[in-house]
Amino acid sequence: ESMSMPDITTYVEEMNFKFISGDTSLDQFDNYIETLKKMNIEQVIAGRQAQYDRYKAAQQ
C-alpha cells in the first residue's frame, strides 16, 4: 500500500486540477476510475478500512 499511495495521490491531484480547469473532459471520468483501479486503489482502500476497523475495535 505505501508504495502505491504516493503515486495515487499525485495522480488524483493532477486529474482533479485537469477536471476542474477543463483540460480534461468529464467524459474521461470512467477512464480516470479505471486508471485508479489499475493503480490498486481498491487494495489501498481495503487496507485503510482494516486499519480503521482495528482502531475502532480498540476503542471499545
PDB file of N, CA, C and O in Angstrom:
ATOM      1  N   GLU A   1       0.826  -1.205   0.000  1.00  0.00           N
ATOM      2  CA  GLU A   1       0.000   0.000   0.000  1.00  0.00           C
ATOM      3  C   GLU A   1       0.860   1.255   0.000  1.00  0.00           C
ATOM      4  O   GLU A   1       0.610   2.170  -0.785  1.00  0.00           O
ATOM      5  N   SER A   2       1.866   1.316   0.862  1.00  0.00           N
ATOM      6  CA  SER A   2       2.639   2.554   0.986  1.00  0.00           C
ATOM      7  C   SER A   2       3.376   2.902  -0.303  1.00  0.00           C
ATOM      8  O   SER A   2       3.641   4.074  -0.572  1.00  0.00           O
ATOM      9  N   MET A   3       3.708   1.884  -1.101  1.00  0.00           N
ATOM     10  CA  MET A   3       4.378   2.154  -2.372  1.00  0.00           C
ATOM     11  C   MET A   3       3.401   2.774  -3.374  1.00  0.00           C
ATOM     12  O   MET A   3       3.802   3.597  -4.197  1.00  0.00           O
ATOM     13  N   SER A   4       2.142   2.394  -3.314  1.00  0.00           N
ATOM     14  CA  SER A   4       1.149   2.868  -4.268  1.00  0.00           C
ATOM     15  C   SER A   4       0.597   4.241  -3.926  1.00  0.00           C
ATOM     16  O   SER A   4       0.286   5.025  -4.823  1.00  0.00           O
ATOM     17  N   MET A   5       0.472   4.541  -2.647  1.00  0.00           N
ATOM     18  CA  MET A   5      -0.242   5.743  -2.239  1.00  0.00           C
ATOM     19  C   MET A   5       0.371   7.036  -2.772  1.00  0.00           C
ATOM     20  O   MET A   5      -0.381   7.895  -3.232  1.00  0.00           O
ATOM     21  N   PRO A   6       1.683   7.224  -2.738  1.00  0.00           N
ATOM     22  CA  PRO A   6       2.209   8.489  -3.299  1.00  0.00           C
ATOM     23  C   PRO A   6       1.866   8.670  -4.777  1.00  0.00           C
ATOM     24  O   PRO A   6       1.527   9.772  -5.207  1.00  0.00           O
ATOM     25  N   ASP A   7       1.952   7.598  -5.547  1.00  0.00           N
ATOM     26  CA  ASP A   7       1.604   7.676  -6.970  1.00  0.00           C
ATOM     27  C   ASP A   7       0.122   7.977  -7.155  1.00  0.00           C
ATOM     28  O   ASP A   7      -0.255   8.778  -8.010  1.00  0.00           O
ATOM     29  N   ILE A   8      -0.709   7.333  -6.353  1.00  0.00           N
ATOM     30  CA  ILE A   8      -2.149   7.559  -6.438  1.00  0.00           C
ATOM     31  C   ILE A   8      -2.476   8.998  -6.063  1.00  0.00           C
ATOM     32  O   ILE A   8      -3.255   9.661  -6.749  1.00  0.00           O
ATOM     33  N   THR A   9      -1.887   9.477  -4.983  1.00  0.00           N
ATOM     34  CA  THR A   9      -2.137  10.851  -4.538  1.00  0.00           C
ATOM     35  C   THR A   9      -1.756  11.849  -5.617  1.00  0.00           C
ATOM     36  O   THR A   9      -2.513  12.778  -5.897  1.00  0.00           O
ATOM     37  N   THR A  10      -0.601  11.669  -6.220  1.00  0.00           N
ATOM     38  CA  THR A  10      -0.151  12.565  -7.288  1.00  0.00           C
ATOM     39  C   THR A  10      -1.120  12.529  -8.460  1.00  0.00           C
ATOM     40  O   THR A  10      -1.504  13.572  -8.987  1.00  0.00           O
ATOM     41  N   TYR A  11      -1.512  11.331  -8.864  1.00  0.00           N
ATOM     42  CA  TYR A  11      -2.435  11.185  -9.992  1.00  0.00           C
ATOM     43  C   TYR A  11      -3.772  11.864  -9.696  1.00  0.00           C
ATOM     44  O   TYR A  11      -4.300  12.589 -10.538  1.00  0.00           O
ATOM     45  N   VAL A  12      -4.318  11.632  -8.506  1.00  0.00           N
ATOM     46  CA  VAL A  12      -5.607  12.228  -8.136  1.00  0.00           C
ATOM     47  C   VAL A  12      -5.509  13.751  -8.143  1.00  0.00           C
ATOM     48  O   VAL A  12      -6.392  14.428  -8.671  1.00  0.00           O
ATOM     49  N   GLU A  13      -4.445  14.291  -7.561  1.00  0.00           N
ATOM     50  CA  GLU A  13      -4.282  15.749  -7.533  1.00  0.00           C
ATOM     51  C   GLU A  13      -4.190  16.326  -8.942  1.00  0.00           C
ATOM     52  O   GLU A  13      -4.821  17.339  -9.247  1.00  0.00           O
ATOM     53  N   GLU A  14      -3.407  15.681  -9.796  1.00  0.00           N
ATOM     54  CA  GLU A  14      -3.260  16.155 -11.176  1.00  0.00           C
ATOM     55  C   GLU A  14      -4.590  16.097 -11.928  1.00  0.00           C
ATOM     56  O   GLU A  14      -4.961  17.041 -12.627  1.00  0.00           O
ATOM     57  N   MET A  15      -5.295  14.990 -11.779  1.00  0.00           N
ATOM     58  CA  MET A  15      -6.554  14.836 -12.504  1.00  0.00           C
ATOM     59  C   MET A  15      -7.635  15.765 -11.956  1.00  0.00           C
ATOM     60  O   MET A  15      -8.443  16.291 -12.722  1.00  0.00           O
ATOM     61  N   ASN A  16      -7.659  15.971 -10.644  1.00  0.00           N
ATOM     62  CA  ASN A  16      -8.620  16.931 -10.084  1.00  0.00           C
ATOM     63  C   ASN A  16      -8.425  18.297 -10.721  1.00  0.00           C
ATOM     64  O   ASN A  16      -9.394  18.947 -11.113  1.00  0.00           O
ATOM     65  N   PHE A  17      -7.179  18.733 -10.826  1.00  0.00           N
ATOM     66  CA  PHE A  17      -6.891  20.026 -11.447  1.00  0.00           C
ATOM     67  C   PHE A  17      -7.353  20.030 -12.904  1.00  0.00           C
ATOM     68  O   PHE A  17      -7.972  20.992 -13.359  1.00  0.00           O
ATOM     69  N   LYS A  18      -7.052  18.958 -13.630  1.00  0.00           N
ATOM     70  CA  LYS A  18      -7.421  18.897 -15.048  1.00  0.00           C
ATOM     71  C   LYS A  18      -8.931  18.898 -15.246  1.00  0.00           C
ATOM     72  O   LYS A  18      -9.437  19.544 -16.163  1.00  0.00           O
ATOM     73  N   PHE A  19      -9.653  18.176 -14.389  1.00  0.00           N
ATOM     74  CA  PHE A  19     -11.115  18.175 -14.494  1.00  0.00           C
ATOM     75  C   PHE A  19     -11.683  19.555 -14.167  1.00  0.00           C
ATOM     76  O   PHE A  19     -12.557  20.052 -14.877  1.00  0.00           O
ATOM     77  N   ILE A  20     -11.188  20.171 -13.097  1.00  0.00           N
ATOM     78  CA  ILE A  20     -11.704  21.480 -12.677  1.00  0.00           C
ATOM     79  C   ILE A  20     -11.375  22.562 -13.695  1.00  0.00           C
ATOM     80  O   ILE A  20     -12.209  23.419 -13.988  1.00  0.00           O
ATOM     81  N   SER A  21     -10.154  22.523 -14.236  1.00  0.00           N
ATOM     82  CA  SER A  21      -9.727  23.565 -15.175  1.00  0.00           C
ATOM     83  C   SER A  21     -10.303  23.360 -16.576  1.00  0.00           C
ATOM     84  O   SER A  21     -10.247  24.260 -17.413  1.00  0.00           O
ATOM     85  N   GLY A  22     -10.853  22.183 -16.823  1.00  0.00           N
ATOM     86  CA  GLY A  22     -11.406  21.895 -18.141  1.00  0.00           C
ATOM     87  C   GLY A  22     -10.390  21.320 -19.111  1.00  0.00           C
ATOM     88  O   GLY A  22     -10.716  21.073 -20.272  1.00  0.00           O
ATOM     89  N   ASP A  23      -9.154  21.102 -18.651  1.00  0.00           N
ATOM     90  CA  ASP A  23      -8.137  20.499 -19.517  1.00  0.00           C
ATOM     91  C   ASP A  23      -8.501  19.065 -19.890  1.00  0.00           C
ATOM     92  O   ASP A  23      -8.121  18.572 -20.952  1.00  0.00           O
ATOM     93  N   THR A  24      -9.243  18.402 -19.002  1.00  0.00           N
ATOM     94  CA  THR A  24      -9.720  17.043 -19.264  1.00  0.00           C
ATOM     95  C   THR A  24     -11.235  17.044 -19.115  1.00  0.00           C
ATOM     96  O   THR A  24     -11.773  17.527 -18.119  1.00  0.00           O
ATOM     97  N   SER A  25     -11.907  16.504 -20.107  1.00  0.00           N
ATOM     98  CA  SER A  25     -13.369  16.452 -20.108  1.00  0.00           C
ATOM     99  C   SER A  25     -13.871  15.451 -19.069  1.00  0.00           C
ATOM    100  O   SER A  25     -13.227  14.434 -18.810  1.00  0.00           O
ATOM    101  N   LEU A  26     -15.019  15.750 -18.482  1.00  0.00           N
ATOM    102  CA  LEU A  26     -15.630  14.797 -17.556  1.00  0.00           C
ATOM    103  C   LEU A  26     -16.037  13.511 -18.260  1.00  0.00           C
ATOM    104  O   LEU A  26     -16.337  12.512 -17.605  1.00  0.00           O
ATOM    105  N   ASP A  27     -16.051  13.528 -19.588  1.00  0.00           N
ATOM    106  CA  ASP A  27     -16.288  12.297 -20.345  1.00  0.00           C
ATOM    107  C   ASP A  27     -15.189  11.273 -20.073  1.00  0.00           C
ATOM    108  O   ASP A  27     -15.375  10.081 -20.318  1.00  0.00           O
ATOM    109  N   GLN A  28     -14.053  11.732 -19.572  1.00  0.00           N
ATOM    110  CA  GLN A  28     -12.916  10.856 -19.286  1.00  0.00           C
ATOM    111  C   GLN A  28     -12.937  10.301 -17.859  1.00  0.00           C
ATOM    112  O   GLN A  28     -12.013   9.597 -17.453  1.00  0.00           O
ATOM    113  N   PHE A  29     -13.987  10.618 -17.103  1.00  0.00           N
ATOM    114  CA  PHE A  29     -14.026  10.217 -15.697  1.00  0.00           C
ATOM    115  C   PHE A  29     -13.962   8.698 -15.519  1.00  0.00           C
ATOM    116  O   PHE A  29     -13.287   8.213 -14.610  1.00  0.00           O
ATOM    117  N   ASP A  30     -14.653   7.947 -16.373  1.00  0.00           N
ATOM    118  CA  ASP A  30     -14.605   6.481 -16.268  1.00  0.00           C
ATOM    119  C   ASP A  30     -13.184   5.969 -16.487  1.00  0.00           C
ATOM    120  O   ASP A  30     -12.759   5.022 -15.825  1.00  0.00           O
ATOM    121  N   ASN A  31     -12.450   6.582 -17.406  1.00  0.00           N
ATOM    122  CA  ASN A  31     -11.050   6.202 -17.625  1.00  0.00           C
ATOM    123  C   ASN A  31     -10.210   6.517 -16.393  1.00  0.00           C
ATOM    124  O   ASN A  31      -9.312   5.756 -16.031  1.00  0.00           O
ATOM    125  N   TYR A  32     -10.507   7.636 -15.756  1.00  0.00           N
ATOM    126  CA  TYR A  32      -9.826   8.036 -14.519  1.00  0.00           C
ATOM    127  C   TYR A  32     -10.021   6.962 -13.444  1.00  0.00           C
ATOM    128  O   TYR A  32      -9.064   6.557 -12.786  1.00  0.00           O
ATOM    129  N   ILE A  33     -11.250   6.511 -13.272  1.00  0.00           N
ATOM    130  CA  ILE A  33     -11.547   5.472 -12.279  1.00  0.00           C
ATOM    131  C   ILE A  33     -10.835   4.170 -12.634  1.00  0.00           C
ATOM    132  O   ILE A  33     -10.282   3.509 -11.755  1.00  0.00           O
ATOM    133  N   GLU A  34     -10.842   3.799 -13.899  1.00  0.00           N
ATOM    134  CA  GLU A  34     -10.155   2.572 -14.326  1.00  0.00           C
ATOM    135  C   GLU A  34      -8.655   2.661 -14.052  1.00  0.00           C
ATOM    136  O   GLU A  34      -8.035   1.682 -13.636  1.00  0.00           O
ATOM    137  N   THR A  35      -8.080   3.830 -14.284  1.00  0.00           N
ATOM    138  CA  THR A  35      -6.653   4.013 -14.005  1.00  0.00           C
ATOM    139  C   THR A  35      -6.383   3.861 -12.514  1.00  0.00           C
ATOM    140  O   THR A  35      -5.399   3.231 -12.127  1.00  0.00           O
ATOM    141  N   LEU A  36      -7.239   4.428 -11.676  1.00  0.00           N
ATOM    142  CA  LEU A  36      -7.076   4.267 -10.227  1.00  0.00           C
ATOM    143  C   LEU A  36      -7.148   2.797  -9.831  1.00  0.00           C
ATOM    144  O   LEU A  36      -6.389   2.345  -8.973  1.00  0.00           O
ATOM    145  N   LYS A  37      -8.052   2.055 -10.449  1.00  0.00           N
ATOM    146  CA  LYS A  37      -8.150   0.624 -10.152  1.00  0.00           C
ATOM    147  C   LYS A  37      -6.871  -0.102 -10.552  1.00  0.00           C
ATOM    148  O   LYS A  37      -6.406  -0.984  -9.831  1.00  0.00           O
ATOM    149  N   LYS A  38      -6.300   0.264 -11.698  1.00  0.00           N
ATOM    150  CA  LYS A  38      -5.043  -0.350 -12.142  1.00  0.00           C
ATOM    151  C   LYS A  38      -3.894   0.010 -11.206  1.00  0.00           C
ATOM    152  O   LYS A  38      -2.909  -0.722 -11.109  1.00  0.00           O
ATOM    153  N   MET A  39      -4.025   1.140 -10.522  1.00  0.00           N
ATOM    154  CA  MET A  39      -3.012   1.576  -9.556  1.00  0.00           C
ATOM    155  C   MET A  39      -3.256   0.955  -8.173  1.00  0.00           C
ATOM    156  O   MET A  39      -2.602   1.324  -7.197  1.00  0.00           O
ATOM    157  N   ASN A  40      -4.192   0.021  -8.101  1.00  0.00           N
ATOM    158  CA  ASN A  40      -4.503  -0.730  -6.878  1.00  0.00           C
ATOM    159  C   ASN A  40      -5.201   0.096  -5.806  1.00  0.00           C
ATOM    160  O   ASN A  40      -5.003  -0.146  -4.615  1.00  0.00           O
ATOM    161  N   ILE A  41      -6.009   1.061  -6.209  1.00  0.00           N
ATOM    162  CA  ILE A  41      -6.731   1.883  -5.231  1.00  0.00           C
ATOM    163  C   ILE A  41      -7.637   1.034  -4.345  1.00  0.00           C
ATOM    164  O   ILE A  41      -7.822   1.345  -3.168  1.00  0.00           O
ATOM    165  N   GLU A  42      -8.202  -0.032  -4.903  1.00  0.00           N
ATOM    166  CA  GLU A  42      -9.110  -0.857  -4.103  1.00  0.00           C
ATOM    167  C   GLU A  42      -8.371  -1.550  -2.959  1.00  0.00           C
ATOM    168  O   GLU A  42      -8.921  -1.698  -1.868  1.00  0.00           O
ATOM    169  N   GLN A  43      -7.128  -1.976  -3.202  1.00  0.00           N
ATOM    170  CA  GLN A  43      -6.332  -2.592  -2.143  1.00  0.00           C
ATOM    171  C   GLN A  43      -5.948  -1.553  -1.090  1.00  0.00           C
ATOM    172  O   GLN A  43      -5.916  -1.852   0.103  1.00  0.00           O
ATOM    173  N   VAL A  44      -5.659  -0.344  -1.536  1.00  0.00           N
ATOM    174  CA  VAL A  44      -5.324   0.733  -0.602  1.00  0.00           C
ATOM    175  C   VAL A  44      -6.529   1.024   0.296  1.00  0.00           C
ATOM    176  O   VAL A  44      -6.391   1.153   1.512  1.00  0.00           O
ATOM    177  N   ILE A  45      -7.700   1.124  -0.312  1.00  0.00           N
ATOM    178  CA  ILE A  45      -8.916   1.390   0.468  1.00  0.00           C
ATOM    179  C   ILE A  45      -9.174   0.254   1.456  1.00  0.00           C
ATOM    180  O   ILE A  45      -9.518   0.506   2.611  1.00  0.00           O
ATOM    181  N   ALA A  46      -9.014  -0.983   1.017  1.00  0.00           N
ATOM    182  CA  ALA A  46      -9.229  -2.132   1.904  1.00  0.00           C
ATOM    183  C   ALA A  46      -8.253  -2.096   3.076  1.00  0.00           C
ATOM    184  O   ALA A  46      -8.633  -2.387   4.210  1.00  0.00           O
ATOM    185  N   GLY A  47      -7.012  -1.743   2.809  1.00  0.00           N
ATOM    186  CA  GLY A  47      -6.018  -1.640   3.876  1.00  0.00           C
ATOM    187  C   GLY A  47      -6.359  -0.545   4.866  1.00  0.00           C
ATOM    188  O   GLY A  47      -6.251  -0.738   6.077  1.00  0.00           O
ATOM    189  N   ARG A  48      -6.766   0.590   4.358  1.00  0.00           N
ATOM    190  CA  ARG A  48      -7.160   1.705   5.231  1.00  0.00           C
ATOM    191  C   ARG A  48      -8.397   1.346   6.047  1.00  0.00           C
ATOM    192  O   ARG A  48      -8.489   1.698   7.223  1.00  0.00           O
ATOM    193  N   GLN A  49      -9.349   0.647   5.428  1.00  0.00           N
ATOM    194  CA  GLN A  49     -10.558   0.237   6.147  1.00  0.00           C
ATOM    195  C   GLN A  49     -10.202  -0.723   7.276  1.00  0.00           C
ATOM    196  O   GLN A  49     -10.747  -0.622   8.376  1.00  0.00           O
ATOM    197  N   ALA A  50      -9.286  -1.658   7.004  1.00  0.00           N
ATOM    198  CA  ALA A  50      -8.860  -2.605   8.035  1.00  0.00           C
ATOM    199  C   ALA A  50      -8.189  -1.867   9.195  1.00  0.00           C
ATOM    200  O   ALA A  50      -8.410  -2.208  10.357  1.00  0.00           O
ATOM    201  N   GLN A  51      -7.373  -0.862   8.885  1.00  0.00           N
ATOM    202  CA  GLN A  51      -6.740  -0.060   9.939  1.00  0.00           C
ATOM    203  C   GLN A  51      -7.799   0.641  10.786  1.00  0.00           C
ATOM    204  O   GLN A  51      -7.726   0.638  12.015  1.00  0.00           O
ATOM    205  N   TYR A  52      -8.770   1.231  10.126  1.00  0.00           N
ATOM    206  CA  TYR A  52      -9.841   1.933  10.836  1.00  0.00           C
ATOM    207  C   TYR A  52     -10.647   0.965  11.693  1.00  0.00           C
ATOM    208  O   TYR A  52     -10.988   1.280  12.833  1.00  0.00           O
ATOM    209  N   ASP A  53     -10.952  -0.208  11.151  1.00  0.00           N
ATOM    210  CA  ASP A  53     -11.715  -1.203  11.904  1.00  0.00           C
ATOM    211  C   ASP A  53     -10.961  -1.632  13.157  1.00  0.00           C
ATOM    212  O   ASP A  53     -11.560  -1.778  14.222  1.00  0.00           O
ATOM    213  N   ARG A  54      -9.643  -1.836  13.036  1.00  0.00           N
ATOM    214  CA  ARG A  54      -8.834  -2.196  14.210  1.00  0.00           C
ATOM    215  C   ARG A  54      -8.840  -1.066  15.232  1.00  0.00           C
ATOM    216  O   ARG A  54      -8.951  -1.313  16.433  1.00  0.00           O
ATOM    217  N   TYR A  55      -8.723   0.155  14.766  1.00  0.00           N
ATOM    218  CA  TYR A  55      -8.744   1.318  15.651  1.00  0.00           C
ATOM    219  C   TYR A  55     -10.068   1.390  16.414  1.00  0.00           C
ATOM    220  O   TYR A  55     -10.085   1.564  17.632  1.00  0.00           O
ATOM    221  N   LYS A  56     -11.183   1.252  15.676  1.00  0.00           N
ATOM    222  CA  LYS A  56     -12.498   1.325  16.315  1.00  0.00           C
ATOM    223  C   LYS A  56     -12.686   0.185  17.319  1.00  0.00           C
ATOM    224  O   LYS A  56     -13.266   0.390  18.386  1.00  0.00           O
ATOM    225  N   ALA A  57     -12.202  -1.006  16.986  1.00  0.00           N
ATOM    226  CA  ALA A  57     -12.329  -2.148  17.892  1.00  0.00           C
ATOM    227  C   ALA A  57     -11.532  -1.904  19.171  1.00  0.00           C
ATOM    228  O   ALA A  57     -11.960  -2.306  20.253  1.00  0.00           O
ATOM    229  N   ALA A  58     -10.387  -1.255  19.056  1.00  0.00           N
ATOM    230  CA  ALA A  58      -9.552  -0.972  20.223  1.00  0.00           C
ATOM    231  C   ALA A  58     -10.176   0.092  21.119  1.00  0.00           C
ATOM    232  O   ALA A  58      -9.846   0.173  22.302  1.00  0.00           O
ATOM    233  N   GLN A  59     -11.066   0.900  20.576  1.00  0.00           N
ATOM    234  CA  GLN A  59     -11.706   1.965  21.347  1.00  0.00           C
ATOM    235  C   GLN A  59     -12.848   1.452  22.222  1.00  0.00           C
ATOM    236  O   GLN A  59     -13.314   2.154  23.119  1.00  0.00           O
ATOM    237  N   GLN A  60     -13.293   0.229  21.958  1.00  0.00           N
ATOM    238  CA  GLN A  60     -14.453  -0.303  22.697  1.00  0.00           C
ATOM    239  C   GLN A  60     -14.051  -0.993  23.968  1.00  0.00           C
ATOM    240  O   GLN A  60     -14.908  -1.491  24.698  1.00  0.00           O
TER     241      GLN A  60
END
